[in-house]
């Protein structure tokens, strides 16, 4: 059943629970916040519902912040401020009036989409994906499109088309990618939540870089994504947020019924986990890949110690995959780039070229063309990962690992204009841990639990078995209570 505005407002189930949770939030420690930028989505919705502020005031304040802050962080690909003001005058739903952005990889009907690329000048979005429609049906008001690297293919948001999106904690550093614009807009207080997607780490990576909460849900948990001829579905939809209650609320609201998803139901989680978990701590990437640098290792060890102090059983382990995983995933990633450009060629009648596409996208496609004879064998090994990870989770409830091998790199280190060989080497050194969960389909979350010596966020990643987002959300509430992050604000905020 579709979660329409009318259903959420009238039902006594999930909609009522979300409103109750939001009402409780209004009595929380955020009650005294004077700056609307400080409010999360739940608190914003509660204040609008109570009449303390109007949806128009919440949206107008967010637009003011966007106009001021985006000059520094460059996180907006397309703004729709006039439309947002109109929408705010007549909006309903459990998050009625909460301002947000939609990631620029996905169409919003009637709004320009650039996909982080120079290949689509003047393109205006057509039919929206089901997730986008149902997300907006929660009552959120979109202020426009957030920036992304070209087609979401890399782990920083520095495309040639839109320029570098900058980290609110330090403008000289990367936001991560591909939901880098979304994370920057949330971290800087422009909006409390923003639409994001994750096909290889693209929610969790920017969450780690920008100090936000980023949950990748299980494959099939949310309404279906974009149509694709690719045989293995990697990408899921979600949000970047600043609080666990916002992540919990959106995840529960957007969850498909079990009859459609084939997963256990995801009820609204509102409190820390009571169950004590068996937690595996994994420091090295899959197959004994690159180890985390000292700052990330120290941060992960600190989180592991916190989990043990809270009574969880914690022990060291290794990912149950061999060293070939990275190569297999890279070949599949290259196949995605090739498919994107093939579709573009068919639509435009023009050959792929360096004026339309970045060197990295072209290089990935060339790798697939040169190695496609081994694609089916790689695909078979990737499909087997789901069962391998399910067996691993018979011994462990949750896996704790770094999100990334290093803290956020400086702007330019993975710039879209770099040649393919340079960028793929740096990207491989940087991203080791996140893609495993996209391949297995299992959920994983990045929590903003640590800071680097340079004052940049370092996320901790927790992964669970297929369909067990409830464990991750409950554990997230526990971590948020034990090591609060709400008081930390980046240099660019509000």
Beta strands, then each sheet from edge to edge (+ up, - down):
strand 1: 76-79
strand 2: 99-103
strand 3: 141-146
strand 4: 158-159
strand 5: 163-164
strand 6: 166-167
strand 7: 170-174
strand 8: 193-198
strand 9: 213-216
strand 10: 236-241
strand 11: 278-282
strand 12: 313-316
strand 13: 398-402
strand 14: 444-451
strand 15: 457-464
sheet 1: 1+ 3- 2-
sheet 2: 4+ 5-
sheet 3: 6+ 7-
sheet 4: 8+ 10- 9+ 14- 15+ 13- 11- 12-
end
